[in-house]
Amino acid sequence: MANNLDRIVTVNIDIAAPAIDAANFDNLLIFGPAPQVPPTRPLPDVGIYSDLAEVMGAGYTVTGAAADPVGEAARIAFSQSPRPTQILIAAMQAAKPNIDNADIRIITADNYFTDAVGAEDGEPLPGDLPWLQVTYKRKPVSAMDVMIQKDDVLVFGRSLLLTKNPNAYIQVALGEAGTPGGDQMGLLSTEWAGTYTVTLTGTAGIRTTTITGSVVFDGASAFTPGVVTQTVVPEMLTPVETLALANETPGWYVACAAGIDESDFRECAEFIETKTKLFAYTFLQEDDSVSSIFFRSHGWSGIIHDDDYPEDVPSGNRYVHVAATARGLSHPAGSETWAFKRVAAIEPAETSTTLQVALETGHSNWVDRRAGRIITRNGQTRSGEWIDVVRGRDWLQNDMQLRIFNLLLMRPKIPYTNPGIALVENQMIASLKAAQDRGIVAPDEYDDDGNRIPGFVVSVPNAMNLTPTQKASRVLQDCTFTARLAGAIHAVRVDGVLTYEIFTV
């Protein structure tokens, strides 16, 4: 029976769900070569692993002389205390081609009805008119460039929009210009004999696939054409292509290289510089090869002694950055510094003070032993900024964006008035207070005279001072804030005096 109160009292309840925060500032991604022994199951573009057993189950060898670089890096990550709840891995695998192969043949009147297939642009006309037919299988790609040459002379070129059908066909008439039916090459004579070369270029995602194949036609109407099939041999993704592919999967913040040549570090750093993420790596020379212009990359020295060659470095020390990243990310964004963190499974440096000073002034990082503890030192990005400051800034930006977006999402309307602007201001203040709680922004403090020094100041425009054009745009501008960084203490100096004299406090 229907609720008979509906005719008297109507109650409608909507569920107002806020936007979900998809950003992550706590997980590391390890990217490097796929397992040396091919796994029984294909690896995902990005896999998520909660312990080392799952990494081994994916096919990675994690210990010994035959250890896979990614497997050993994962072992270093899970060796830290507290250990990560999960890590992400992106393997450098074979690129997935967007064109698998291409079959090229000539169709004449004699073989048209047995060999021909439906053309995308219409059926060819039967008779003495020969046709060039290209059959190809494609992967996801919306458009493809087709170029046909006859005896090295370009006779056809077009960018085709493709259908969802994975099997596609191109049929081109080998006739005079203006010959009806299908796509025409526009040849100015009926001299059809010759070598036809077809080049297909399809682009999807991060890799472009090109197939080139040729077929010879002697011009005879009874000619039975041969078949030329070109198959793509997949190439391995480069480190930066692997990183770009991993960027499409959310849930990670720091990309850690494993088994990547140091010559590829700069290109990876350039890619990460455009993202709200960080790039970490270990270098095995005295000097960090990555330029100091990068704000989002941090390098860690893996050498033990000043005169170490790369081959002298213990295998685990090739992943100092993984240990440091796992420890740094174990703390909430903004509440940490990346110096003085105890790390496991890493041999501490015994380098000279001269080299350590050079690393510090060059904004590089390392691990050494102090007071019986193996700890991280410095904690800077290549530009000289502190790693925790960059991470805290990214967290604050995301938090403030999400709070203001949810304000717009959850309310039917935010009026372009001072009370409406105040609602936006409140969200800015709430975010900055949350940043104070995390240790990103300094709290309100007082100077020697008792004057309050605020941790942040927020400013929003007065609606009465805005022009009608500004209000009509429905874009609120000139909302600003200034906040003092809380920073962190990395060194302490205490000066004192011992005396025999009696003094009073």
Protein Blocks (a to p, Z undefined) as FASTA:
>chain_A
ZZfklmmmccddddddddddfbdckbccddddddfbacfbdcdfbdcdfbfklmmmnopa
fedjklcfklmmmmmmmmpccddfbdcdddddddddfbfbdcdddddfklmmmmpccdfk
bpadedjbdcddddddddddfbdcddddeehiafbdcdddddfbfbdcdddddbdehiag
ijdehiabfcfgccddddddddehjbccddddddddehiaklccdddddddddddddfkl
mmmmmmmpghifbdcdehiafklmmmmmmmmmmpccddddddfbfbdfbdfkbfkbccdd
fbfbfklcfklpcfklmmmmmmmmmmmmmpcehiacfehiacehiacdfbdfklmmmmmm
nopacdddeehiacdehjiafkopafklmmmmmmmmmmmmmmmmmmmmmpmbdcdbfklm
mmmmmmmmmmmmmmmmnomaccddddfkopacdfbdcddddfklpcfklmmnopaehiac
ddddebjafbdcddddddfbdcdZZ
